[in-house]
Amino acid sequence: MVAAKIAPSMLSSDFSNLASEAHRMLSFGADWLHMDIMDGHFVPNLTIGAPVIESLRKHTKAYLDCHLMVTNPLDYVEPFAKAGASGFTFHIEASKDNWKELVQKIKAKGMTPGVSLKPGTPVEELYPLLDDEIPVELVLVMTVEPGFGGQKFMPEMMDKVRTLRQKYPTLDIEVDGGLGPSTIDIAAAAGANCIVAGSSVFGAPEPAQVISVLRKSVYEAQITN
């Protein structure tokens, strides 16, 4: 059984009070804080970089789950390690030729290597990264097109999650995009254990209750399966 990890997406937080928002989410039961790094090139939106991670790290010891939607992830390994990132998840679409070097550098810097794939990318493209002698330790299955928050969950992406869970029973499988109380059960049943949730948590009257619902769904699906 792989542990449930609920990761509120800080992209949906009040950026003018990032430290207090982080503390608020952790007090509500969050396991990780999900940080969306977008370069305005790999995806059209532009968000945050290493300086914001460094600033937040001064205020929390939490696991900073960094998802890099960037064209050249190799360029970000050193600055993000220095900034205090915990997990470094890159996109396979941006790393087809240099993922081995990338994973090695991420691990050498003490971060957890993860790989993400867009909805249109076949899950089979990840197998070499998972079967390598130095494998990635997390797969992030995008359940929306990356780049913007607030999109609708794509249930057809659950085939990728099911395939990964059957092939890699102990893998951390993360889902991101449109996750909330109305969509968590299908994701949990497919085998996802790391849940990124933005607007469904930050926009809720009782965020702690939403985090609890997400965790309970993952736990119950694992018992059932």
N, C-alpha and C positions, 0 to 999 in steps of 0.2 A: 504494500500500500504506500503510495506517495503522498506526502503531506499536502494539504490544501494551503495555498498561499494567496491571500487576497491583496491585490495591489491597486489602490486608488490611483487613477491617472492624474498627476498634478497639473496637466494641461488644462484641466477643468477647474483648478483652484483659483483663488484670488492671488494673482502673482505679486501684488503689492504687499502681501502678508504671507509670503511663501513659508517662512519658518513656523509661524503660528498655525498655518494650514496643515503643515506636516505633523506638528504635534497633535493637532485636533484629530487627524486621521488615525494616528497611532493610538491615541486614547480611545478611539472608537473600535479598535481591534484589528487595524490593518497590519499585515505581516511585512509587506514591502511598500515602497513608494515608487511608482512607475514614472519615469522621466522620459518624455518624448523629445528627441533631438532631431530637428529637421533643418536641412541646409538651404532650402529654397531652390534646390536643383534636382536632387533625386525625387523629391516631392515638391509641389509648388509652394507650400507654406514654409515660413521661417519662424523658428521658436527660440530655443535656448542653446547655449554651448557650455563648455567647461567652466567658465567663470561663475555661472549660476550654480552648478553642481558644487563647486568649491565653497561658495557662500553658504549654501544649504548645509553642507557637511559640517560646518562650524557649529551648527545648531542641533544636529541629530546624529545618533549612532546607527540609525536605521539602515536597512539594506536598500540602497539606491539602485533600482532596476532600470538601467539605461538602455533605451531602444533607439539605435542610431539609424535614422532614415537619411543617409548621406551617400554621396557618390564615391568618396574615397575614405572608407572607414579606417584604413591603415594610418592615415594622418591624425586620427583622433585617439589612438590607443594611449600614447604617452601623455597628452594633456588630460585625458579623462582619468587615467591612473593617478596622476598627481593631484587631481581635483578631489579624489576620494570616491569615485564610482565603484560600486560593488559588482554589478553585472554589466557586461558589455555585449549587447545583442546587435549584430550587423545583419544586413540583408544579403541573401544569396545572390540576388540579381546584380548587386554591385561588387561581388567578390568571387565570381566564378573562376578567375585565373589565379587568385592569390589567397584563397581561404586557409590553406595550410599554414602559411606564414602568419596570417592574421590570428588564427587560433593560438598558435605557439606564443605570439607576442602578448596576447591578452592574458594567457595563463602565467607567463613569465612575470607579468606586472601585478599578479595577485588578484586579478578579476575573474569572474566566472564567464566563460565564453558561451554565447548563445547565438542562434541563427534564426532569422525570420524569413517568411516568404509571403509575397503578395497573393491575392486570390487567384490570379491567372497562372501562377507558377506551379508545376506538378510537384507533388510531395517527393517523388522519386529522386529529384535533384538533391535532396538533403541526405540521402543514404550514405554517400561517401564521407560526409562530414561526421556522421554518427558512428560509422564503422571504422574510422581511422584510429591509429594507435594513440593519437591525442585528439579525442573527440570533443565536439561541442557538448555542453551539459544541459542545454535547454533549447527547445524549439518553440518559437512564437508563431502561431498560425493566425494570420490577419483575417478577421471576419468582416472587415470592411476594406475599401481601398485606402491605403495609408495616406496621411496628409492632413486630414481634418477630423475634428471630433463631432459627435452628435449624429453619425450616420446609422442607418439601419443594419442590424445583424444579418449576416448571410448564412442561413442554416446549411446550405449546400457545402460549406467549408468543413462541416463535421465529418465528412468522409475522410478527410486528411487526418483529423484528430484520431478517428477510429483506427485507421491504418497504422499510424505511429504508435498508438497505445498497444496494439496487438504485437507489433514488431519489437517494441522497446518498453517492456512493462514498468521499468523503474525510472524512465525518463521524465524530467519536468517538462510538461506540455502546457504552454501558455496560450490563452486566447485573448484577443484584443479587438474591440469594435462592437458597439451596440449591446454589450453585456449588462444585464440587470436582472431583477426578479422575474421578468417575463421570459427571459431567454436562457437563464442559467441552467435549467434542468436538462435541456438538450445538449448543452456543452459539457456538463458534468457526466451525463450518461455516455457521451462519446469517449470520455477519458481525460478531459482537460482537468488539471489540478491547480494551475496558476491562473488566476482570473484578474484581468485588468478591467476596471470599471471607472468611467469618468463621470459623465453627467448623471448617471443613475445613482451614484453615491453623493456627489457634491450638490446635486439638485434636489435631494430628498429631504423632507422635513426631519427625518430621523436617520442620518447616515449610518449610525451604529447598527440599526436594525437591518439595513440593506446588506452591510458587510456580514452580519450574522446569517442572513438568508443565503448568501452566496456560499459561505463556508459550509453550512448545513447541507446544501444541495450536493456539493462535491463529496462530502463525507458519506451521505446516504447512497449516492450512486456507486461509490467504491464498495460499500457493504453489499449492495444488491448484485453488483457484477462479480 
